[in-house]
Amino acid sequence: MLHLSRTPGNPARFVFSLIVALVVIGGAGLTAALTARSTPPVPAGAALPLRPPVEVVESLPALSAHLRAEAEAGRFMGAVLVSRGERVLFRQVYGIADVDTDRPLELDSRFRLASISKQFTAAAILKLQDDGKLTTGDPVCRWIQPCPAAWAPLKIHHLISHTSGIPDLMARPGWGTRRVTPATLDQLTEDSKLFRLSFEPGSKVRYNNAGFNLAAAIVEKAASMAFPDYLRTAFFEPLGMVDTGFEDDADLDIVTGHATFPEGLTAQRTPNVSIVAGAGALYSTLDDMLVWQRALHGGEVLSPYSYAQMIMDHSPVDQPDERGRPHRVWGYGLMANRLGQRVTPAFQDYEIYHTGSWSGFRNMAAWQPDERVAVIVLSNNYHQQREVLLISQQAMAEALGRPFPTALGG
């Protein structure tokens, strides 16, 4: 039976958003979207996706010149990859992996993804939906027991669309202590049970890490395995993403995050990603992220129906614009907007994206569906947020043949 996991009271907007999502998908038609619900898009034993050689590519001259100048001036450190269709247009790294050793970044360096990880948690929920294990409309209390009475209206849908009303980690008393204290998913779940909802589920959007931690706990119960193990067996191994995983205590050779303080560049060595287990605990590389972008947006990970759910707008119909900017689509672990409107000169192309920031890292992964352009910017400097955004849009613009942006707008 077709399940439309949408906030009650907005069925017309759900149908419109679903149609828009299907248009974005391209070749996947409505019939396929409504019927392809159970066949695993990446069957066990399938041939791994073809990967381009990991080598320096600088076929975007304006971007290359800008990045070289910014790196030489100390305004950017990190890694950038741009592809269009099957062709890699740009792949290069700048700066160091660790300020204390001066070890340079490499093309296959592993970065913490921070909140870019959220799309993997959302995809895990949707993959389990495709496999008939759950639906996004399931009550959270079906999976989390014992369950607070206040959570009775909560659906899994709310957890992965930032509409749950559960107070986020950083909005809770004692955040400073929790930030540096390791925790298990069970402990994070129990922590969330202690707080009243901030608003009626589905009535508002408020960016929320706690919801994704709860979603990861539900993945464990529905899949009958640890969350990292499910991500590995469902996604990373079938796609050959050998440099992507869940950070633990092992020596994973992840580059060091940094921050720029008045005294200079300073290493950030206490990431404690355990407290964002479902919201920001993954690491990856440029080329593994390229494999993921192409597979996810190319229909190799989810059924058309579930992918359409992932990229459609789940925000309330009366959600106001943010800071005077155009409305942003709040999908499942992904967002969408015309990010090119935030640079000068502006461009209007629609992008599906997510940012990431945690413990010395600033990241952006964007996808332009019409021309299949992937842009991945991974920086191991927390204080380069504006530069990462500008670089991502310079890369997108040049890859699409738009005028090259020279600055951020308002």
C-alpha positions in Angstrom: 0.0 0.0 0.0 1.3 3.4 -0.9 2.3 5.3 2.3 2.5 9.1 2.1 4.6 10.1 5.0 3.7 13.7 5.2 2.7 16.1 8.0 -1.1 15.6 8.6 -3.1 18.5 7.2 -0.9 19.1 4.2 -1.8 16.3 1.7 -1.9 18.6 -1.3 1.5 19.9 -0.6 2.8 16.4 -0.2 1.5 15.4 -3.6 2.9 18.5 -5.3 6.3 18.0 -3.6 6.3 14.3 -4.6 5.7 15.3 -8.3 8.4 17.9 -8.1 10.8 15.3 -6.6 10.0 12.9 -9.4 10.7 15.5 -12.0 14.1 16.1 -10.4 14.8 12.4 -10.5 14.5 12.5 -14.3 14.3 9.1 -15.9 12.4 7.4 -13.0 8.7 7.6 -13.8 5.7 7.8 -11.5 4.8 4.2 -12.1 8.2 3.0 -11.1 8.3 5.3 -8.1 5.0 3.9 -6.8 5.8 0.2 -7.4 9.6 -0.3 -7.0 9.5 -0.7 -3.2 11.3 -3.9 -2.3 14.1 -4.8 -4.8 17.5 -3.8 -3.4 19.0 -1.2 -5.7 22.5 -2.5 -4.9 22.2 -6.3 -4.8 24.8 -8.3 -3.0 27.6 -9.4 -5.4 26.9 -6.7 -7.9 29.8 -5.2 -9.8 31.3 -2.2 -8.0 30.8 1.2 -9.7 33.6 2.2 -12.0 35.9 4.7 -10.4 38.1 7.3 -12.1 41.8 7.3 -11.3 42.6 9.3 -8.2 44.8 11.9 -9.7 45.1 15.7 -9.9 42.7 17.2 -12.4 42.4 21.0 -12.9 40.1 21.5 -15.9 38.3 24.4 -14.3 40.9 27.3 -14.8 39.0 30.0 -12.8 38.5 27.7 -9.8 42.1 26.5 -10.0 43.4 30.1 -9.9 41.1 31.1 -7.1 42.0 28.1 -4.9 45.7 28.5 -5.5 45.5 32.2 -4.4 43.4 31.4 -1.4 45.6 28.6 -0.3 48.8 30.7 -0.7 47.1 33.4 1.4 46.2 31.0 4.1 42.5 31.4 3.5 41.7 27.9 2.5 42.9 24.4 3.4 41.2 21.3 2.3 40.1 19.2 -0.7 37.9 19.9 -3.7 36.4 17.6 -6.3 34.0 18.5 -9.1 32.5 16.2 -11.7 29.9 16.6 -14.5 28.3 13.4 -15.7 31.0 10.7 -15.8 33.9 13.2 -16.1 35.9 14.5 -13.2 36.6 18.2 -13.9 38.6 19.0 -10.8 40.4 17.2 -8.0 43.0 18.9 -5.8 44.1 19.4 -2.2 45.6 22.4 -0.4 47.4 22.7 2.9 48.2 20.4 5.7 46.7 17.4 7.4 48.1 18.4 10.8 49.6 21.7 11.9 51.9 20.0 14.4 53.5 17.7 11.8 53.1 19.8 8.6 52.1 16.6 6.8 50.4 17.7 3.6 46.9 16.7 2.6 46.6 14.0 -0.1 44.0 13.3 -2.7 42.7 10.3 -0.7 42.9 11.9 2.7 40.1 11.0 5.1 38.0 13.9 6.5 35.3 13.9 9.1 32.0 14.6 7.3 30.2 16.1 10.2 26.5 16.7 9.4 26.9 15.5 5.8 26.6 12.1 7.7 22.9 12.8 8.1 22.0 11.8 4.6 23.5 8.3 5.3 21.2 7.9 8.4 18.2 9.0 6.4 19.1 6.7 3.5 19.4 3.8 6.0 15.9 4.5 7.2 14.6 4.6 3.6 16.5 1.5 2.6 14.9 -0.4 5.5 11.6 1.0 4.2 12.3 -0.4 0.7 13.1 -3.7 2.3 9.8 -3.8 4.2 11.3 -3.5 7.7 9.6 -0.2 8.6 8.0 2.9 7.1 8.8 6.6 7.7 5.2 6.9 9.0 5.9 4.4 11.8 5.3 5.8 15.3 8.7 6.3 17.1 7.2 4.6 20.1 6.9 1.4 18.0 10.7 1.2 18.0 11.8 3.1 21.2 10.6 1.4 24.4 9.8 2.5 27.0 8.5 5.6 25.2 7.6 9.0 26.8 3.9 9.7 26.6 4.7 13.1 24.9 6.3 11.2 22.0 3.0 9.5 21.0 2.5 11.8 17.9 6.1 11.4 16.8 6.8 9.5 13.5 10.2 8.5 12.1 9.4 11.0 9.4 9.7 13.8 12.0 13.1 12.6 13.2 14.8 12.8 9.8 13.1 16.0 8.6 14.0 18.3 11.6 10.3 18.6 12.5 10.3 16.5 15.7 10.2 19.1 18.4 12.7 17.2 20.5 15.2 19.7 22.0 18.5 19.5 20.2 21.7 18.5 22.0 23.1 22.0 22.0 19.9 23.5 23.3 19.9 21.4 26.5 21.3 22.2 29.9 24.8 20.7 30.5 25.8 20.8 26.8 29.4 21.7 27.7 29.8 18.5 29.7 27.9 16.3 27.2 30.0 17.7 24.4 33.2 16.1 25.7 31.6 13.0 27.3 31.5 9.8 25.2 28.0 8.2 25.0 26.3 5.2 23.4 23.2 5.4 21.3 21.2 4.0 24.2 22.5 6.7 26.5 21.7 9.4 23.9 18.2 8.0 23.6 17.7 8.1 27.3 18.9 11.6 27.4 16.3 12.7 24.8 13.5 11.1 26.9 14.2 13.6 29.7 13.0 16.7 27.8 9.6 17.9 26.8 8.9 18.6 23.2 9.6 22.2 22.1 6.7 22.2 19.6 4.0 19.9 18.2 5.7 17.5 15.8 5.4 18.7 12.2 4.4 22.2 13.1 7.9 23.8 12.8 11.4 23.1 11.4 14.3 23.4 13.8 17.7 21.9 12.9 18.1 18.9 15.1 20.9 16.4 15.7 19.1 14.5 18.4 16.4 13.3 15.9 19.1 11.6 13.8 20.6 9.9 16.8 17.2 8.5 17.5 16.8 7.4 13.9 20.1 5.6 14.1 18.8 3.8 17.2 15.8 2.7 15.2 18.0 1.5 12.4 19.7 -0.8 14.9 16.4 -2.3 16.0 14.9 -2.7 12.6 18.1 -4.2 11.1 19.0 -6.3 14.1 22.6 -5.1 13.9 24.8 -2.2 15.1 24.3 1.1 13.2 27.8 1.2 11.8 27.5 -2.4 10.7 24.3 -1.7 8.8 25.8 1.3 7.0 28.8 -0.8 6.0 26.8 -3.8 4.7 24.0 -1.8 3.1 26.0 1.0 1.5 29.8 1.1 1.9 30.7 -2.5 0.9 28.3 -2.7 -2.1 29.6 0.6 -3.4 33.3 -0.1 -2.7 33.5 2.9 -0.3 36.6 1.5 1.5 37.6 4.8 2.9 34.3 5.7 4.5 33.1 4.6 7.9 32.0 5.3 11.4 34.7 6.8 13.6 35.6 4.7 16.6 38.8 4.4 18.7 40.8 2.7 16.0 43.6 4.5 14.2 41.8 5.5 11.0 44.3 8.1 9.8 41.6 10.8 9.7 43.1 14.3 9.1 43.2 16.6 12.0 40.6 19.4 12.3 41.7 22.9 13.0 40.5 26.3 14.0 42.0 29.7 13.3 42.4 31.6 16.6 44.3 34.9 17.3 47.3 32.9 18.2 47.2 31.0 14.9 46.1 27.8 13.4 45.2 25.3 16.2 44.5 21.6 16.1 41.2 20.4 17.4 41.9 16.9 18.9 38.7 16.0 20.9 36.0 15.3 18.3 33.9 13.0 20.5 31.7 12.1 17.5 30.0 9.5 19.7 27.4 12.1 20.7 26.4 12.7 17.1 26.4 9.0 16.2 23.5 9.3 13.7 24.0 13.0 13.0 27.7 13.5 12.2 30.1 10.6 13.0 31.2 9.4 9.6 34.5 10.0 7.8 35.2 9.8 4.0 37.3 11.0 1.1 36.6 13.0 -2.0 36.3 10.0 -4.3 34.2 7.9 -1.9 31.8 10.8 -1.7 31.7 11.1 -5.5 30.7 7.4 -5.6 28.0 8.0 -3.0 26.7 11.2 -4.8 26.4 9.4 -8.1 24.9 6.2 -6.6 22.4 8.0 -4.4 21.2 10.5 -7.0 21.5 8.0 -9.8 19.0 5.5 -8.4 21.4 2.8 -7.3 20.8 3.2 -3.5 17.0 3.7 -3.0 13.8 2.9 -4.8 12.5 5.9 -6.8 9.7 6.3 -4.2 12.0 6.5 -1.3 14.5 8.8 -3.1 11.6 11.1 -4.0 10.7 11.2 -0.3 14.3 12.0 0.6 14.6 15.1 -1.6 11.0 16.5 -1.2 10.1 19.4 1.1 8.9 18.3 4.5 8.7 21.7 6.1 5.4 23.1 7.2 3.5 25.0 4.6 3.7 28.2 6.6 7.5 27.9 7.2 8.9 31.5 6.9 11.9 32.3 4.7 15.2 32.3 6.7 17.0 35.6 7.1 15.2 37.0 4.1 16.6 34.3 1.8 14.5 32.1 -0.5 12.8 29.1 1.1 15.0 26.1 1.5 13.7 22.5 1.0 14.0 20.4 4.1 14.3 16.8 2.9 15.5 13.7 4.8 19.1 14.4 5.6 19.4 16.7 2.6 18.4 20.2 1.7 17.7 21.9 -1.6 17.8 25.5 -2.8 19.2 27.8 -5.4 22.5 28.4 -3.6 23.8 30.4 -6.5 21.6 33.2 -5.4 24.0 33.7 -2.5 27.0 34.7 -4.7 27.9 37.5 -7.1 27.3 37.2 -9.9 24.3 35.0 -9.0 23.0 32.0 -10.9 19.7 30.2 -10.5 20.4 26.4 -10.8 18.7 24.1 -8.3 21.1 22.2 -6.0 20.6 19.3 -3.5 23.1 19.6 -0.8 24.2 19.4 2.8 26.8 21.2 4.9 28.9 19.8 7.7 30.7 21.4 10.7 32.2 19.7 13.7 35.4 19.8 15.7 37.6 21.6 13.2 35.9 20.7 9.9 33.7 22.7 7.4 32.2 20.8 4.5 29.8 21.0 1.6 28.5 18.4 -0.8 26.2 19.5 -3.5 24.5 17.9 -6.5 22.9 19.6 -9.5 20.4 17.1 -10.9 19.9 18.4 -14.5 23.5 18.2 -15.5 24.6 15.6 -12.9 27.2 18.0 -11.4 28.8 16.9 -8.1 30.7 19.4 -6.0 32.5 18.2 -2.8 34.5 20.6 -0.6 36.1 19.2 2.5 38.0 21.6 4.8 39.8 20.8 7.9 39.5 24.3 9.3 36.3 25.1 11.2 36.6 28.8 10.6 36.5 28.7 6.8 32.7 28.4 6.5 32.3 31.4 4.1 35.2 30.3 1.9 33.7 26.7 1.6 30.4 28.1 0.5 31.9 30.4 -2.0 34.2 27.7 -3.4 31.3 25.3 -3.8 29.4 27.8 -5.8 32.3 28.9 -7.9 32.9 25.2 -8.7 29.2 24.7 -9.5 29.0 27.8 -11.7 32.1 27.0 -13.7 31.1 23.4 -14.2 27.7 24.5 -15.5 29.2 27.2 -17.7 27.8 30.1 -15.7 29.7 33.4 -14.9 32.3 32.7 -12.3 31.3 34.1 -8.9 33.8 36.4 -7.2 32.2 37.0 -3.8 29.4 36.0 -1.5 26.3 38.1 -1.5 24.4 39.3 1.5 
